């Protein structure tokens, strides 16, 4: 049985579906139970409400589990891993951030999780995700209501990764042997700028979208509402002045899945309804 934390998120929900399709027994963990027809989990999936900030709350979810898909959340990775070992989990797949490798001074939180997982004595694999294409959901309401999209650094491109590609890679390493001790960097196939992402959404919905470039200060004021200031600053540094490594598409998605990574335009077409 495989436990998926963050099971109602953009990566976790897709991962749950893929594992069920592959015939795996799945326990889905999230802080709140899925709501509504659109939020329902696949038939046969057990849901456990738990918060990673409280490792002991994971105990019921981990009973009988062989593998755990773990998000960076909470402040006690050692406590989470202690619960996993006690339950008999043998394999951990951690969803981390590319920033751990490129800007460790700003990404100490996920780095601490990576270190704990590597020292756990369990089989482990780290997935360092680049920026997710689904970050563009921040534009959903302004695109729907006013056909506008705002972001800083309008002509700086990064290879955003489709959350479903991250989920597909996670499904592979959760189910296959041969990935112990590996760290994979997951990106899209090519850099795409904020201006180009807005244009891709416009094409997907068949309507003009006015891209408006923000100042760095305006963008930071929004980011600190949803993340710690240090992470917001690190995010802005990546968005505005990415290193060559951050600009460079990684081959790991294609190598693990046997197909090219999906581009942002494909993500926009698949999720166009959110912006109409």
Order of alpha helices (4+ residues) and beta strands (2+ residues): beta-alpha-beta-beta-alpha-beta-alpha-beta-alpha-alpha-beta-alpha-beta-beta-alpha-beta-beta-alpha-beta-alpha-alpha-alpha-alpha-alpha
